[in-house]
Amino acid sequence: MKMLALISQLAISMLTAVLLCGGIGYAIDAYFGTNVFVFFLILGIAGGYKACYNVICKFLGKDSLFENTKKDDN
């Protein structure tokens, strides 16, 4: 059940970020007639990956996945 909850939370985090930023970009394009939709879509994808990274780190109980757990005492 924990893994199913994790997968669901990852999917919701990614979709929320992409759809929210994509919607904002689309609204700005429709209102001002610009071409910033792609920028906001990429921003949403990056934000979704960051949110997923934070969820996975929280699930594993770490501050970062790249932290060095073994230090040399030279």
PQR file with spaces between the fields and no chain letter, atoms N, CA, C, O and H, PARSE charges and radii, in Angstrom:
ATOM       1  N    MET     1       0.822   -1.208    0.000 -0.4000 1.5000
ATOM       2  CA   MET     1       0.000    0.000    0.000 -0.0000 2.0000
ATOM       3  C    MET     1       0.861    1.265    0.000  0.5500 1.7000
ATOM       4  O    MET     1       0.488    2.274   -0.598 -0.5500 1.4000
ATOM       5  N    LYS     2       2.014    1.207    0.673 -0.4000 1.5000
ATOM       6  CA   LYS     2       2.886    2.382    0.702 -0.0000 2.0000
ATOM       7  C    LYS     2       3.406    2.722   -0.686  0.5500 1.7000
ATOM       8  O    LYS     2       3.490    3.893   -1.055 -0.5500 1.4000
ATOM       9  H    LYS     2       2.317    0.387    1.159  0.4000 1.0000
ATOM      10  N    MET     3       3.754    1.695   -1.454 -0.4000 1.5000
ATOM      11  CA   MET     3       4.270    1.941   -2.803 -0.0000 2.0000
ATOM      12  C    MET     3       3.177    2.485   -3.718  0.5500 1.7000
ATOM      13  O    MET     3       3.447    3.342   -4.560 -0.5500 1.4000
ATOM      14  H    MET     3       3.685    0.744   -1.154  0.4000 1.0000
ATOM      15  N    LEU     4       1.956    2.000   -3.565 -0.4000 1.5000
ATOM      16  CA   LEU     4       0.848    2.511   -4.367 -0.0000 2.0000
ATOM      17  C    LEU     4       0.581    3.978   -4.032  0.5500 1.7000
ATOM      18  O    LEU     4       0.307    4.783   -4.922 -0.5500 1.4000
ATOM      19  H    LEU     4       1.737    1.304   -2.882  0.4000 1.0000
ATOM      20  N    ALA     5       0.661    4.315   -2.762 -0.4000 1.5000
ATOM      21  CA   ALA     5       0.482    5.711   -2.352 -0.0000 2.0000
ATOM      22  C    ALA     5       1.610    6.583   -2.902  0.5500 1.7000
ATOM      23  O    ALA     5       1.371    7.714   -3.323 -0.5500 1.4000
ATOM      24  H    ALA     5       0.884    3.661   -2.039  0.4000 1.0000
ATOM      25  N    LEU     6       2.835    6.062   -2.899 -0.4000 1.5000
ATOM      26  CA   LEU     6       3.974    6.824   -3.428 -0.0000 2.0000
ATOM      27  C    LEU     6       3.809    7.071   -4.926  0.5500 1.7000
ATOM      28  O    LEU     6       4.028    8.184   -5.404 -0.5500 1.4000
ATOM      29  H    LEU     6       3.030    5.143   -2.556  0.4000 1.0000
ATOM      30  N    ILE     7       3.426    6.037   -5.660 -0.4000 1.5000
ATOM      31  CA   ILE     7       3.258    6.183   -7.107 -0.0000 2.0000
ATOM      32  C    ILE     7       2.137    7.166   -7.418  0.5500 1.7000
ATOM      33  O    ILE     7       2.264    7.988   -8.326 -0.5500 1.4000
ATOM      34  H    ILE     7       3.248    5.133   -5.273  0.4000 1.0000
ATOM      35  N    SER     8       1.050    7.085   -6.676 -0.4000 1.5000
ATOM      36  CA   SER     8      -0.059    8.018   -6.883 -0.0000 2.0000
ATOM      37  C    SER     8       0.364    9.451   -6.585  0.5500 1.7000
ATOM      38  O    SER     8       0.012   10.375   -7.319 -0.5500 1.4000
ATOM      39  H    SER     8       0.947    6.418   -5.938  0.4000 1.0000
ATOM      40  N    GLN     9       1.111    9.630   -5.519 -0.4000 1.5000
ATOM      41  CA   GLN     9       1.557   10.975   -5.149 -0.0000 2.0000
ATOM      42  C    GLN     9       2.526   11.531   -6.192  0.5500 1.7000
ATOM      43  O    GLN     9       2.489   12.725   -6.491 -0.5500 1.4000
ATOM      44  H    GLN     9       1.398    8.880   -4.922  0.4000 1.0000
ATOM      45  N    LEU    10       3.384   10.689   -6.744 -0.4000 1.5000
ATOM      46  CA   LEU    10       4.303   11.137   -7.789 -0.0000 2.0000
ATOM      47  C    LEU    10       3.542   11.571   -9.037  0.5500 1.7000
ATOM      48  O    LEU    10       3.845   12.605   -9.633 -0.5500 1.4000
ATOM      49  H    LEU    10       3.414    9.719   -6.501  0.4000 1.0000
ATOM      50  N    ALA    11       2.555   10.775   -9.422 -0.4000 1.5000
ATOM      51  CA   ALA    11       1.767   11.114  -10.613 -0.0000 2.0000
ATOM      52  C    ALA    11       0.992   12.406  -10.415  0.5500 1.7000
ATOM      53  O    ALA    11       0.946   13.249  -11.311 -0.5500 1.4000
ATOM      54  H    ALA    11       2.309    9.935   -8.937  0.4000 1.0000
ATOM      55  N    ILE    12       0.387   12.567   -9.253 -0.4000 1.5000
ATOM      56  CA   ILE    12      -0.386   13.778   -8.983 -0.0000 2.0000
ATOM      57  C    ILE    12       0.523   15.001   -8.920  0.5500 1.7000
ATOM      58  O    ILE    12       0.156   16.066   -9.416 -0.5500 1.4000
ATOM      59  H    ILE    12       0.425   11.882   -8.525  0.4000 1.0000
ATOM      60  N    SER    13       1.694   14.864   -8.323 -0.4000 1.5000
ATOM      61  CA   SER    13       2.638   15.986   -8.242 -0.0000 2.0000
ATOM      62  C    SER    13       3.093   16.425   -9.626  0.5500 1.7000
ATOM      63  O    SER    13       3.147   17.621   -9.914 -0.5500 1.4000
ATOM      64  H    SER    13       1.992   13.999   -7.920  0.4000 1.0000
ATOM      65  N    MET    14       3.417   15.468  -10.476 -0.4000 1.5000
ATOM      66  CA   MET    14       3.890   15.800  -11.813 -0.0000 2.0000
ATOM      67  C    MET    14       2.768   16.409  -12.659  0.5500 1.7000
ATOM      68  O    MET    14       2.967   17.435  -13.310 -0.5500 1.4000
ATOM      69  H    MET    14       3.373   14.497  -10.241  0.4000 1.0000
ATOM      70  N    LEU    15       1.613   15.791  -12.648 -0.4000 1.5000
ATOM      71  CA   LEU    15       0.504   16.299  -13.453 -0.0000 2.0000
ATOM      72  C    LEU    15       0.047   17.682  -13.005  0.5500 1.7000
ATOM      73  O    LEU    15      -0.263   18.535  -13.836 -0.5500 1.4000
ATOM      74  H    LEU    15       1.451   14.958  -12.119  0.4000 1.0000
ATOM      75  N    THR    16       0.005   17.901  -11.715 -0.4000 1.5000
ATOM      76  CA   THR    16      -0.425   19.198  -11.199 -0.0000 2.0000
ATOM      77  C    THR    16       0.514   20.310  -11.666  0.5500 1.7000
ATOM      78  O    THR    16       0.063   21.358  -12.128 -0.5500 1.4000
ATOM      79  H    THR    16       0.257   17.207  -11.040  0.4000 1.0000
ATOM      80  N    ALA    17       1.804   20.079  -11.545 -0.4000 1.5000
ATOM      81  CA   ALA    17       2.777   21.100  -11.939 -0.0000 2.0000
ATOM      82  C    ALA    17       2.701   21.382  -13.438  0.5500 1.7000
ATOM      83  O    ALA    17       2.711   22.542  -13.850 -0.5500 1.4000
ATOM      84  H    ALA    17       2.171   19.227  -11.170  0.4000 1.0000
ATOM      85  N    VAL    18       2.624   20.335  -14.253 -0.4000 1.5000
ATOM      86  CA   VAL    18       2.602   20.519  -15.704 -0.0000 2.0000
ATOM      87  C    VAL    18       1.307   21.195  -16.146  0.5500 1.7000
ATOM      88  O    VAL    18       1.337   22.133  -16.942 -0.5500 1.4000
ATOM      89  H    VAL    18       2.615   19.393  -13.918  0.4000 1.0000
ATOM      90  N    LEU    19       0.173   20.722  -15.634 -0.4000 1.5000
ATOM      91  CA   LEU    19      -1.103   21.302  -16.043 -0.0000 2.0000
ATOM      92  C    LEU    19      -1.274   22.740  -15.560  0.5500 1.7000
ATOM      93  O    LEU    19      -1.823   23.576  -16.277 -0.5500 1.4000
ATOM      94  H    LEU    19       0.149   19.960  -14.987  0.4000 1.0000
ATOM      95  N    LEU    20      -0.812   23.024  -14.365 -0.4000 1.5000
ATOM      96  CA   LEU    20      -0.937   24.382  -13.834 -0.0000 2.0000
ATOM      97  C    LEU    20      -0.082   25.365  -14.642  0.5500 1.7000
ATOM      98  O    LEU    20      -0.566   26.418  -15.058 -0.5500 1.4000
ATOM      99  H    LEU    20      -0.366   22.344  -13.782  0.4000 1.0000
ATOM     100  N    CYS    21       1.170   25.021  -14.857 -0.4000 1.5000
ATOM     101  CA   CYS    21       2.038   25.922  -15.628 -0.0000 2.0000
ATOM     102  C    CYS    21       1.613   25.989  -17.088  0.5500 1.7000
ATOM     103  O    CYS    21       1.672   27.054  -17.703 -0.5500 1.4000
ATOM     104  H    CYS    21       1.563   24.166  -14.519  0.4000 1.0000
ATOM     105  N    GLY    22       1.184   24.861  -17.648 -0.4000 1.5000
ATOM     106  CA   GLY    22       0.690   24.876  -19.025 -0.0000 2.0000
ATOM     107  C    GLY    22      -0.546   25.738  -19.161  0.5500 1.7000
ATOM     108  O    GLY    22      -0.692   26.461  -20.146 -0.5500 1.4000
ATOM     109  H    GLY    22       1.136   23.996  -17.149  0.4000 1.0000
ATOM     110  N    GLY    23      -1.441   25.673  -18.183 -0.4000 1.5000
ATOM     111  CA   GLY    23      -2.639   26.512  -18.203 -0.0000 2.0000
ATOM     112  C    GLY    23      -2.318   27.988  -18.088  0.5500 1.7000
ATOM     113  O    GLY    23      -2.935   28.819  -18.754 -0.5500 1.4000
ATOM     114  H    GLY    23      -1.322   25.086  -17.382  0.4000 1.0000
ATOM     115  N    ILE    24      -1.357   28.311  -17.246 -0.4000 1.5000
ATOM     116  CA   ILE    24      -0.937   29.706  -17.109 -0.0000 2.0000
ATOM     117  C    ILE    24      -0.327   30.203  -18.415  0.5500 1.7000
ATOM     118  O    ILE    24      -0.626   31.310  -18.862 -0.5500 1.4000
ATOM     119  H    ILE    24      -0.856   27.636  -16.705  0.4000 1.0000
ATOM     120  N    GLY    25       0.529   29.384  -19.024 -0.4000 1.5000
ATOM     121  CA   GLY    25       1.131   29.761  -20.302 -0.0000 2.0000
ATOM     122  C    GLY    25       0.092   29.925  -21.395  0.5500 1.7000
ATOM     123  O    GLY    25       0.185   30.853  -22.200 -0.5500 1.4000
ATOM     124  H    GLY    25       0.772   28.485  -18.661  0.4000 1.0000
ATOM     125  N    TYR    26      -0.891   29.049  -21.440 -0.4000 1.5000
ATOM     126  CA   TYR    26      -1.955   29.135  -22.434 -0.0000 2.0000
ATOM     127  C    TYR    26      -2.799   30.400  -22.230  0.5500 1.7000
ATOM     128  O    TYR    26      -3.165   31.076  -23.191 -0.5500 1.4000
ATOM     129  H    TYR    26      -0.967   28.295  -20.787  0.4000 1.0000
ATOM     130  N    ALA    27      -3.101   30.706  -20.965 -0.4000 1.5000
ATOM     131  CA   ALA    27      -3.895   31.901  -20.667 -0.0000 2.0000
ATOM     132  C    ALA    27      -3.144   33.173  -21.053  0.5500 1.7000
ATOM     133  O    ALA    27      -3.738   34.111  -21.585 -0.5500 1.4000
ATOM     134  H    ALA    27      -2.805   30.157  -20.184  0.4000 1.0000
ATOM     135  N    ILE    28      -1.851   33.202  -20.786 -0.4000 1.5000
ATOM     136  CA   ILE    28      -1.057   34.377  -21.165 -0.0000 2.0000
ATOM     137  C    ILE    28      -1.000   34.506  -22.684  0.5500 1.7000
ATOM     138  O    ILE    28      -1.097   35.609  -23.222 -0.5500 1.4000
ATOM     139  H    ILE    28      -1.369   32.440  -20.354  0.4000 1.0000
ATOM     140  N    ASP    29      -0.841   33.369  -23.377 -0.4000 1.5000
ATOM     141  CA   ASP    29      -0.834   33.405  -24.845 -0.0000 2.0000
ATOM     142  C    ASP    29      -2.164   33.918  -25.391  0.5500 1.7000
ATOM     143  O    ASP    29      -2.184   34.727  -26.319 -0.5500 1.4000
ATOM     144  H    ASP    29      -0.762   32.473  -22.940  0.4000 1.0000
ATOM     145  N    ALA    30      -3.261   33.456  -24.826 -0.4000 1.5000
ATOM     146  CA   ALA    30      -4.582   33.857  -25.325 -0.0000 2.0000
ATOM     147  C    ALA    30      -4.846   35.336  -25.046  0.5500 1.7000
ATOM     148  O    ALA    30      -5.447   36.025  -25.870 -0.5500 1.4000
ATOM     149  H    ALA    30      -3.245   32.799  -24.072  0.4000 1.0000
ATOM     150  N    TYR    31      -4.404   35.820  -23.899 -0.4000 1.5000
ATOM     151  CA   TYR    31      -4.697   37.204  -23.514 -0.0000 2.0000
ATOM     152  C    TYR    31      -3.792   38.211  -24.219  0.5500 1.7000
ATOM     153  O    TYR    31      -4.263   39.221  -24.742 -0.5500 1.4000
ATOM     154  H    TYR    31      -3.916   35.260  -23.230  0.4000 1.0000
ATOM     155  N    PHE    32      -2.480   37.926  -24.229 -0.4000 1.5000
ATOM     156  CA   PHE    32      -1.531   38.893  -24.784 -0.0000 2.0000
ATOM     157  C    PHE    32      -1.101   38.582  -26.214  0.5500 1.7000
ATOM     158  O    PHE    32      -0.492   39.428  -26.869 -0.5500 1.4000
ATOM     159  H    PHE    32      -2.097   37.105  -23.805  0.4000 1.0000
ATOM     160  N    GLY    33      -1.402   37.392  -26.708 -0.4000 1.5000
ATOM     161  CA   GLY    33      -0.993   37.021  -28.067 -0.0000 2.0000
ATOM     162  C    GLY    33       0.490   36.742  -28.189  0.5500 1.7000
ATOM     163  O    GLY    33       1.076   36.974  -29.246 -0.5500 1.4000
ATOM     164  H    GLY    33      -1.896   36.704  -26.176  0.4000 1.0000
ATOM     165  N    THR    34       1.104   36.249  -27.132 -0.4000 1.5000
ATOM     166  CA   THR    34       2.536   35.944  -27.150 -0.0000 2.0000
ATOM     167  C    THR    34       2.741   34.449  -27.387  0.5500 1.7000
ATOM     168  O    THR    34       1.785   33.704  -27.604 -0.5500 1.4000
ATOM     169  H    THR    34       0.628   36.060  -26.273  0.4000 1.0000
ATOM     170  N    ASN    35       3.986   34.030  -27.343 -0.4000 1.5000
ATOM     171  CA   ASN    35       4.320   32.608  -27.514 -0.0000 2.0000
ATOM     172  C    ASN    35       5.146   32.129  -26.319  0.5500 1.7000
ATOM     173  O    ASN    35       6.285   31.695  -26.491 -0.5500 1.4000
ATOM     174  H    ASN    35       4.763   34.635  -27.167  0.4000 1.0000
ATOM     175  N    VAL    36       4.591   32.202  -25.132 -0.4000 1.5000
ATOM     176  CA   VAL    36       5.308   31.771  -23.935 -0.0000 2.0000
ATOM     177  C    VAL    36       4.799   30.440  -23.397  0.5500 1.7000
ATOM     178  O    VAL    36       5.229   29.999  -22.331 -0.5500 1.4000
ATOM     179  H    VAL    36       3.666   32.555  -24.993  0.4000 1.0000
ATOM     180  N    PHE    37       3.884   29.793  -24.127 -0.4000 1.5000
ATOM     181  CA   PHE    37       3.315   28.529  -23.668 -0.0000 2.0000
ATOM     182  C    PHE    37       4.403   27.469  -23.474  0.5500 1.7000
ATOM     183  O    PHE    37       4.403   26.755  -22.472 -0.5500 1.4000
ATOM     184  H    PHE    37       3.535   30.151  -24.993  0.4000 1.0000
ATOM     185  N    VAL    38       5.318   27.370  -24.423 -0.4000 1.5000
ATOM     186  CA   VAL    38       6.371   26.355  -24.355 -0.0000 2.0000
ATOM     187  C    VAL    38       7.278   26.604  -23.152  0.5500 1.7000
ATOM     188  O    VAL    38       7.682   25.660  -22.473 -0.5500 1.4000
ATOM     189  H    VAL    38       5.317   27.951  -25.237  0.4000 1.0000
ATOM     190  N    PHE    39       7.596   27.858  -22.892 -0.4000 1.5000
ATOM     191  CA   PHE    39       8.426   28.188  -21.723 -0.0000 2.0000
ATOM     192  C    PHE    39       7.746   27.747  -20.432  0.5500 1.7000
ATOM     193  O    PHE    39       8.379   27.134  -19.572 -0.5500 1.4000
ATOM     194  H    PHE    39       7.268   28.625  -23.444  0.4000 1.0000
ATOM     195  N    PHE    40       6.466   28.055  -20.297 -0.4000 1.5000
ATOM     196  CA   PHE    40       5.747   27.677  -19.084 -0.0000 2.0000
ATOM     197  C    PHE    40       5.569   26.157  -18.988  0.5500 1.7000
ATOM     198  O    PHE    40       5.549   25.607  -17.887 -0.5500 1.4000
ATOM     199  H    PHE    40       5.952   28.553  -20.995  0.4000 1.0000
ATOM     200  N    LEU    41       5.440   25.485  -20.120 -0.4000 1.5000
ATOM     201  CA   LEU    41       5.338   24.037  -20.115 -0.0000 2.0000
ATOM     202  C    LEU    41       6.637   23.401  -19.636  0.5500 1.7000
ATOM     203  O    LEU    41       6.617   22.459  -18.844 -0.5500 1.4000
ATOM     204  H    LEU    41       5.456   25.933  -21.014  0.4000 1.0000
ATOM     205  N    ILE    42       7.754   23.910  -20.112 -0.4000 1.5000
ATOM     206  CA   ILE    42       9.062   23.417  -19.660 -0.0000 2.0000
ATOM     207  C    ILE    42       9.263   23.736  -18.186  0.5500 1.7000
ATOM     208  O    ILE    42       9.808   22.924  -17.439 -0.5500 1.4000
ATOM     209  H    ILE    42       7.771   24.675  -20.756  0.4000 1.0000
ATOM     210  N    LEU    43       8.830   24.901  -17.773 -0.4000 1.5000
ATOM     211  CA   LEU    43       8.907   25.273  -16.360 -0.0000 2.0000
ATOM     212  C    LEU    43       8.070   24.313  -15.501  0.5500 1.7000
ATOM     213  O    LEU    43       8.490   23.923  -14.412 -0.5500 1.4000
ATOM     214  H    LEU    43       8.387   25.561  -18.379  0.4000 1.0000
ATOM     215  N    GLY    44       6.909   23.946  -15.990 -0.4000 1.5000
ATOM     216  CA   GLY    44       6.056   23.000  -15.274 -0.0000 2.0000
ATOM     217  C    GLY    44       6.673   21.619  -15.184  0.5500 1.7000
ATOM     218  O    GLY    44       6.570   20.959  -14.151 -0.5500 1.4000
ATOM     219  H    GLY    44       6.568   24.264  -16.875  0.4000 1.0000
ATOM     220  N    ILE    45       7.311   21.175  -16.252 -0.4000 1.5000
ATOM     221  CA   ILE    45       7.987   19.867  -16.236 -0.0000 2.0000
ATOM     222  C    ILE    45       9.134   19.877  -15.230  0.5500 1.7000
ATOM     223  O    ILE    45       9.307   18.923  -14.471 -0.5500 1.4000
ATOM     224  H    ILE    45       7.395   21.712  -17.092  0.4000 1.0000
ATOM     225  N    ALA    46       9.914   20.951  -15.225 -0.4000 1.5000
ATOM     226  CA   ALA    46      11.018   21.060  -14.262 -0.0000 2.0000
ATOM     227  C    ALA    46      10.493   21.098  -12.828  0.5500 1.7000
ATOM     228  O    ALA    46      11.061   20.466  -11.938 -0.5500 1.4000
ATOM     229  H    ALA    46       9.773   21.726  -15.842  0.4000 1.0000
ATOM     230  N    GLY    47       9.423   21.830  -12.612 -0.4000 1.5000
ATOM     231  CA   GLY    47       8.825   21.878  -11.279 -0.0000 2.0000
ATOM     232  C    GLY    47       8.254   20.535  -10.859  0.5500 1.7000
ATOM     233  O    GLY    47       8.319   20.165   -9.687 -0.5500 1.4000
ATOM     234  H    GLY    47       8.961   22.344  -13.336  0.4000 1.0000
ATOM     235  N    GLY    48       7.694   19.807  -11.817 -0.4000 1.5000
ATOM     236  CA   GLY    48       7.178   18.475  -11.523 -0.0000 2.0000
ATOM     237  C    GLY    48       8.283   17.514  -11.128  0.5500 1.7000
ATOM     238  O    GLY    48       8.125   16.733  -10.190 -0.5500 1.4000
ATOM     239  H    GLY    48       7.642   20.108  -12.770  0.4000 1.0000
ATOM     240  N    TYR    49       9.407   17.567  -11.843 -0.4000 1.5000
ATOM     241  CA   TYR    49      10.542   16.721  -11.475 -0.0000 2.0000
ATOM     242  C    TYR    49      11.080   17.082  -10.093  0.5500 1.7000
ATOM     243  O    TYR    49      11.449   16.198   -9.320 -0.5500 1.4000
ATOM     244  H    TYR    49       9.536   18.202  -12.605  0.4000 1.0000
ATOM     245  N    LYS    50      11.126   18.358   -9.784 -0.4000 1.5000
ATOM     246  CA   LYS    50      11.604   18.791   -8.457 -0.0000 2.0000
ATOM     247  C    LYS    50      10.655   18.304   -7.361  0.5500 1.7000
ATOM     248  O    LYS    50      11.098   17.865   -6.300 -0.5500 1.4000
ATOM     249  H    LYS    50      10.826   19.076  -10.412  0.4000 1.0000
ATOM     250  N    ALA    51       9.349   18.386   -7.622 -0.4000 1.5000
ATOM     251  CA   ALA    51       8.370   17.908   -6.641 -0.0000 2.0000
ATOM     252  C    ALA    51       8.498   16.402   -6.449  0.5500 1.7000
ATOM     253  O    ALA    51       8.423   15.911   -5.323 -0.5500 1.4000
ATOM     254  H    ALA    51       8.989   18.743   -8.484  0.4000 1.0000
ATOM     255  N    CYS    52       8.691   15.670   -7.537 -0.4000 1.5000
ATOM     256  CA   CYS    52       8.862   14.216   -7.433 -0.0000 2.0000
ATOM     257  C    CYS    52      10.147   13.865   -6.682  0.5500 1.7000
ATOM     258  O    CYS    52      10.168   12.927   -5.885 -0.5500 1.4000
ATOM     259  H    CYS    52       8.753   16.069   -8.452  0.4000 1.0000
ATOM     260  N    TYR    53      11.201   14.612   -6.935 -0.4000 1.5000
ATOM     261  CA   TYR    53      12.461   14.407   -6.219 -0.0000 2.0000
ATOM     262  C    TYR    53      12.271   14.609   -4.719  0.5500 1.7000
ATOM     263  O    TYR    53      12.766   13.821   -3.914 -0.5500 1.4000
ATOM     264  H    TYR    53      11.183   15.373   -7.582  0.4000 1.0000
ATOM     265  N    ASN    54      11.553   15.665   -4.347 -0.4000 1.5000
ATOM     266  CA   ASN    54      11.304   15.930   -2.932 -0.0000 2.0000
ATOM     267  C    ASN    54      10.458   14.829   -2.296  0.5500 1.7000
ATOM     268  O    ASN    54      10.706   14.443   -1.154 -0.5500 1.4000
ATOM     269  H    ASN    54      11.150   16.305   -5.002  0.4000 1.0000
ATOM     270  N    VAL    55       9.466   14.322   -3.018 -0.4000 1.5000
ATOM     271  CA   VAL    55       8.614   13.251   -2.490 -0.0000 2.0000
ATOM     272  C    VAL    55       9.430   11.987   -2.271  0.5500 1.7000
ATOM     273  O    VAL    55       9.278   11.321   -1.247 -0.5500 1.4000
ATOM     274  H    VAL    55       9.264   14.636   -3.946  0.4000 1.0000
ATOM     275  N    ILE    56      10.294   11.651   -3.225 -0.4000 1.5000
ATOM     276  CA   ILE    56      11.115   10.445   -3.091 -0.0000 2.0000
ATOM     277  C    ILE    56      12.101   10.587   -1.943  0.5500 1.7000
ATOM     278  O    ILE    56      12.293    9.643   -1.177 -0.5500 1.4000
ATOM     279  H    ILE    56      10.417   12.192   -4.056  0.4000 1.0000
ATOM     280  N    CYS    57      12.730   11.754   -1.812 -0.4000 1.5000
ATOM     281  CA   CYS    57      13.651   11.970   -0.691 -0.0000 2.0000
ATOM     282  C    CYS    57      12.929   11.865    0.644  0.5500 1.7000
ATOM     283  O    CYS    57      13.461   11.290    1.594 -0.5500 1.4000
ATOM     284  H    CYS    57      12.574   12.520   -2.435  0.4000 1.0000
ATOM     285  N    LYS    58      11.738   12.410    0.724 -0.4000 1.5000
ATOM     286  CA   LYS    58      10.956   12.332    1.954 -0.0000 2.0000
ATOM     287  C    LYS    58      10.579   10.884    2.260  0.5500 1.7000
ATOM     288  O    LYS    58      10.598   10.464    3.417 -0.5500 1.4000
ATOM     289  H    LYS    58      11.306   12.877   -0.047  0.4000 1.0000
ATOM     290  N    PHE    59      10.236   10.122    1.219 -0.4000 1.5000
ATOM     291  CA   PHE    59       9.873    8.717    1.394 -0.0000 2.0000
ATOM     292  C    PHE    59      11.055    7.907    1.900  0.5500 1.7000
ATOM     293  O    PHE    59      10.892    7.021    2.739 -0.5500 1.4000
ATOM     294  H    PHE    59      10.220   10.463    0.279  0.4000 1.0000
ATOM     295  N    LEU    60      12.256    8.212    1.388 -0.4000 1.5000
ATOM     296  CA   LEU    60      13.454    7.484    1.808 -0.0000 2.0000
ATOM     297  C    LEU    60      14.042    8.001    3.112  0.5500 1.7000
ATOM     298  O    LEU    60      14.911    7.358    3.700 -0.5500 1.4000
ATOM     299  H    LEU    60      12.389    8.931    0.706  0.4000 1.0000
ATOM     300  N    GLY    61      13.575    9.152    3.565 -0.4000 1.5000
ATOM     301  CA   GLY    61      14.060    9.719    4.817 -0.0000 2.0000
ATOM     302  C    GLY    61      15.408   10.387    4.687  0.5500 1.7000
ATOM     303  O    GLY    61      16.186   10.399    5.641 -0.5500 1.4000
ATOM     304  H    GLY    61      12.868    9.674    3.087  0.4000 1.0000
ATOM     305  N    LYS    62      15.697   10.938    3.533 -0.4000 1.5000
ATOM     306  CA   LYS    62      16.980   11.602    3.300 -0.0000 2.0000
ATOM     307  C    LYS    62      16.753   13.049    2.926  0.5500 1.7000
ATOM     308  O    LYS    62      15.673   13.419    2.464 -0.5500 1.4000
ATOM     309  H    LYS    62      15.065   10.928    2.758  0.4000 1.0000
ATOM     310  N    ASP    63      17.786   13.876    3.128 -0.4000 1.5000
ATOM     311  CA   ASP    63      17.726   15.266    2.691 -0.0000 2.0000
ATOM     312  C    ASP    63      18.002   15.374    1.203  0.5500 1.7000
ATOM     313  O    ASP    63      17.468   16.251    0.524 -0.5500 1.4000
ATOM     314  H    ASP    63      18.663   13.575    3.503  0.4000 1.0000
ATOM     315  N    SER    64      18.844   14.471    0.696 -0.4000 1.5000
ATOM     316  CA   SER    64      19.204   14.478   -0.710 -0.0000 2.0000
ATOM     317  C    SER    64      19.553   13.056   -1.122  0.5500 1.7000
ATOM     318  O    SER    64      20.075   12.289   -0.313 -0.5500 1.4000
ATOM     319  H    SER    64      19.277   13.758    1.247  0.4000 1.0000
ATOM     320  N    LEU    65      19.278   12.701   -2.347 -0.4000 1.5000
ATOM     321  CA   LEU    65      19.646   11.378   -2.827 -0.0000 2.0000
ATOM     322  C    LEU    65      21.134   11.275   -3.097  0.5500 1.7000
ATOM     323  O    LEU    65      21.664   10.170   -3.212 -0.5500 1.4000
ATOM     324  H    LEU    65      18.854   13.324   -3.005  0.4000 1.0000
ATOM     325  N    PHE    66      21.822   12.407   -3.199 -0.4000 1.5000
ATOM     326  CA   PHE    66      23.236   12.428   -3.531 -0.0000 2.0000
ATOM     327  C    PHE    66      24.124   12.719   -2.325  0.5500 1.7000
ATOM     328  O    PHE    66      25.303   13.034   -2.484 -0.5500 1.4000
ATOM     329  H    PHE    66      21.392   13.305   -3.105  0.4000 1.0000
ATOM     330  N    GLU    67      23.566   12.618   -1.128 -0.4000 1.5000
ATOM     331  CA   GLU    67      24.379   12.911    0.040 -0.0000 2.0000
ATOM     332  C    GLU    67      25.390   11.788    0.246  0.5500 1.7000
ATOM     333  O    GLU    67      25.108   10.616   -0.005 -0.5500 1.4000
ATOM     334  H    GLU    67      22.608   12.362   -0.999  0.4000 1.0000
ATOM     335  N    ASN    68      26.549   12.170    0.701 -0.4000 1.5000
ATOM     336  CA   ASN    68      27.619   11.212    0.931 -0.0000 2.0000
ATOM     337  C    ASN    68      27.476   10.658    2.343  0.5500 1.7000
ATOM     338  O    ASN    68      27.693   11.378    3.317 -0.5500 1.4000
ATOM     339  H    ASN    68      26.779   13.122    0.905  0.4000 1.0000
ATOM     340  N    THR    69      27.115    9.391    2.460 -0.4000 1.5000
ATOM     341  CA   THR    69      26.882    8.798    3.776 -0.0000 2.0000
ATOM     342  C    THR    69      28.150    8.254    4.394  0.5500 1.7000
ATOM     343  O    THR    69      28.186    8.004    5.599 -0.5500 1.4000
ATOM     344  H    THR    69      26.939    8.805    1.668  0.4000 1.0000
ATOM     345  N    LYS    70      29.188    8.064    3.604 -0.4000 1.5000
ATOM     346  CA   LYS    70      30.434    7.499    4.118 -0.0000 2.0000
ATOM     347  C    LYS    70      31.550    8.524    3.923  0.5500 1.7000
ATOM     348  O    LYS    70      31.872    8.896    2.795 -0.5500 1.4000
ATOM     349  H    LYS    70      29.159    8.267    2.626  0.4000 1.0000
ATOM     350  N    LYS    71      32.131    8.971    5.020 -0.4000 1.5000
ATOM     351  CA   LYS    71      33.204    9.960    4.939 -0.0000 2.0000
ATOM     352  C    LYS    71      34.519    9.304    5.326  0.5500 1.7000
ATOM     353  O    LYS    71      34.584    8.474    6.232 -0.5500 1.4000
ATOM     354  H    LYS    71      31.869    8.669    5.937  0.4000 1.0000
ATOM     355  N    ASP    72      35.568    9.704    4.608 -0.4000 1.5000
ATOM     356  CA   ASP    72      36.899    9.158    4.886 -0.0000 2.0000
ATOM     357  C    ASP    72      37.553    9.948    6.006  0.5500 1.7000
ATOM     358  O    ASP    72      37.492   11.177    6.034 -0.5500 1.4000
ATOM     359  H    ASP    72      35.515   10.378    3.872  0.4000 1.0000
ATOM     360  N    ASP    73      38.182    9.226    6.930 -0.4000 1.5000
ATOM     361  CA   ASP    73      38.917    9.870    8.023 -0.0000 2.0000
ATOM     362  C    ASP    73      40.402    9.684    7.756  0.5500 1.7000
ATOM     363  O    ASP    73      41.035    8.796    8.327 -0.5500 1.4000
ATOM     364  H    ASP    73      38.231    8.228    6.907  0.4000 1.0000
ATOM     365  N    ASN    74      40.963   10.530    6.879 -0.4000 1.5000
ATOM     366  CA   ASN    74      42.388   10.424    6.553 -0.0000 2.0000
ATOM     367  C    ASN    74      43.201   11.232    7.472  0.5500 1.7000
ATOM     368  O    ASN    74      44.425   11.263    7.348 -0.5500 1.4000
ATOM     369  H    ASN    74      40.448   11.252    6.416  0.4000 1.0000
